[in-house]
Structure formats: C-alpha cells, structure tokens
Amino acid sequence: MEDFQPKIEAFVCTYCTYTAADMAGSQRLQYPSTVRVVKYLCTGKVEIVHILKAFEAGADAVFVGG
C-alpha cells in the first residue's frame, strides 16, 4: 500500500493560531506541504458551508483553530 498523504485544510484565526504558526516558521519549524492554511479574522466566522466546501474540494480533514 502506498503512503497515504492526507490533504488538510486549516482554517485559522489571524491573532491566535496564525500568529503561533508564524512564530514556528521563524524558528524554522515546518508543517507538511499537504496542509493548506486559510486565514480568518476570527474562526467564529467559519460557517459549516466553508467546511463542507473544503471536503467537496478534496480535503481529507479540516482543522479549525482559534
């Protein structure tokens, strides 16, 4: 069986999760290239339709961090 590489859609908050990811990047930490980050002003604005469209577009998993 081939190695499974899941496609992950990450909806992140500008002031919390995205800032933490940016700080990790400044320390040269990396995340897999299969993760696609979508920045929101607040993850409270993420609606279920956004999550469903991510799955429709081929995402295997959705992460919402705020």
HELIX and SHEET records of a PDB file:
HELIX    1   1 THR A   17  SER A   26  1                                  10    
HELIX    2   2 THR A   43  LYS A   45  5                                   3    
HELIX    3   3 ILE A   48  GLU A   56  1                                   9    
SHEET    1   A 3 VAL A  35  TYR A  40  0                                        
SHEET    2   A 3 ILE A   8  CYS A  13  1                                        
SHEET    3   A 3 ALA A  61  GLY A  65  1                                        
END                                                                             
